[in-house]
Amino acid sequence: MLLAFFGTYVAVFVAEIVGDKLLYTTGVLATRYRSVSIVWGMAAAFALKMGAAVAIGDVIARLPPSVVAAVTGASFVGVALAIWRKPDVRTPKEKDTRILMGAMIAFSAIFFSEWGDVGQVTAAAMAARFVAPAADKLSLAVAVWVGAVSAMVTKGALAAFLGAGVRVWIAERVSPRAIRYCATAALLILGALSVLETLGVLKG
């Protein structure tokens, strides 16, 4: 069981960490929301996505690229609109809901995009390797799932907390309006790149 956990953790982390656009997306979100809220949102999204990967394996990888591209594009546009509409000057009441709002935005950006990506395919492959031949399938499926989710949260948390540091540095030097413009543009660009990669126009 430990082998399944650590094997999945390392495999998913290494597969996801190099050149993954959600790593940068998380960093962008961290310039607008609290890191803790982003980590909570991403943890919930990754738990569901990796649960699906372990449960249905490589079926995710066989989804039509056009469907994956449409959901990915709509997700990034939705998140970009939410950030665009966010006021530059925050009121005290808004501060009370920032953790929930940040968690919801992070969840949406991650859950509704890039299904069948390298992380899920890797998790499905690890499930096929460890769970399929095992007698105790449930415990090994849980170990693979926990390993995959832990790897994804580790990756996202690194980006979120690095993004939080960038947020503090930028806040002292750049106007909130410029930050909003840049964050919106960055998300739209990342969304376009994700759609093009899903459709096979770009190679990841």
N, C-alpha and C positions, 0 to 999 in steps of 0.2 A: 504494500500500500504506500509506503514512503517512497519507493522507487517510482510509482505511478505519479505521485504528487510532484516530486522534485524533477522527474523527467519531463513532465508536462510543463512545469513552471519554466524551466530553462529553455525548452523547445519553443514555447509560445513567446517568451520574452525576447529571445534572440530573433525569432521570425518577425516580430512586430517592431522592434526598436529601430531598425535601420530604414530610414526614408519613409516612415509612416506619417501620413498627413494628419491623422487625428492627434499625433503628438504635438504638432504645431497648433491644431485647432484648440486643444486644451490650454496651451500656453496663451493663445489669444483670449479665450474666455477668462483666464486668470487675470487679465488686465482690467476686467470689468466687474468680476465677482470674487467673493471670498474663496480662498483655496479650499477650505473645509467643505463648503457647499458643493464645489465642483467634484471633490473626491467622493462625497456621498452620492451625487447624481451619477457619476461614472461607475461607481461600484454597483449600483442597482442595474444600470444598463448592461454592464459586462456580465453580471450574474445571470441575467435573462438570456443574453446572446450566447454565452458559453454553455448554458444549460441546454439551449437548442442545439448547439454544436455537438454536445456529448450525446444528446437523445437521438438525433436524426442523422448524425454523421455527415457523410459527404453529399447528402441530398442538398444541403445549403449551397455547396459549390456548384451545383447543377442548375440553380435558379437562372432564368433567362437574363442575360446581361441588361436588356432594356428595362426590365422590372427593377433590378437593383439600381440601375442608373437613375431611374425616375424617382425612386424613394430617396436616394442619396441627394439628388439635386433639390428636391422639395425640402428636405431636412435642413440643408445648409442655407437655403433662401429664407426659411422660417426663422432660423436662429439669427441670421443677419438682420431681418426685419425687427426682431425683438430688441436687438442691440441698437439699431438705428432709432427706434422709438423711445429708447431709454433717455430720460432727461439728463442734461449735463449737470445741473445743480440738484443735488439730492436733498430731500426733506427728511427731518428726523423720523417720520412715520415709515418712510421707505426703508430705512435702515433695519427696522424690525423684521421685514420680510425678505431681506436680501439673501439669507441663507437658503430659504425655500425656493426663491426665484432662481438663484444660481444653480441649485440642485436640479430643478426642472429643466432649465436650459441645457445644462450639461447632459442630463439624461436623454433629452430629445436629440441633441447633436450626435450622440454616440449610438443610441439604440436604433434610430431610423436611418442610419447610413452604413454603407460598406458591409452589408451582409455578404457572407461568402468570401470575406477577405482572408489574408494569409493567417491571421490569428485563429479564426474559426476553423479554417481548413486544417491547421496544425492540431488544434484541440480535437477535431474529429478523428484525425489520423491517430492521435495518442489514445483516444477512446477505443478505436479499432484494435490497436496494439495491446492495450492492457485489459480492457473490459470484455471484449468478445470471447477470448479464450478462457476467461476466468470462471471459476465455479461461483464465487461470491461477487456477482456482477454489481450489486448495489453499492457496496463499500468502495470498490475500485472506481465505479462511475463517479462517486462523490469525491474521491481523491483526485481524479483527473479534472473534475469541474473546479474544485477548490484551487488546484494548481494553476489552471488556466485563468481563473478570475484573479488570483493573487498576482500573476504576471502582468495582466492588463492593468490592474489598479496600481501596481508599482510603476509601470511606465507612465500612466496618466498622472499619478501623484508627483512624480519628478517634474513633469511639464507644468503642472499647476503651481507648485511651489516656486519653481524658477520663474514662472510667469508672474507670481505675486511679488517677487523681488523686483522684477522689471516694472510692475505697476507702481511700486513705491518710488522707484527712481524716476519714472516718466512723470508721475503726478507732480513732482517738484519742478519739472522743467517744461511740460507741455500742457496746453489747455485741454479741458475735458472734451470740448467739441472736436478737436483734432484727434484725440484718442478714439472717440466714437466713429469718426470717419474712417480712420485707419483700420479699426477692428472690423467694421462692416465690410470694407473693401477686401481685407485679408480673408474673411470667411467666404465671400463670394468667389474669390480666386481659388481657395482651397476646394470649395464645392465644385467648381468647374473642372479642376484637375481630377477630382475623385470621379466625376461623371465620365470624363474622357478616358481615364484609366479603366473604369469598369467596362466601357464599351470597346476597349482594346485599342483605342487611338494612341494612348500613351502606354509605355511599359513601365510597371512599378519596380 
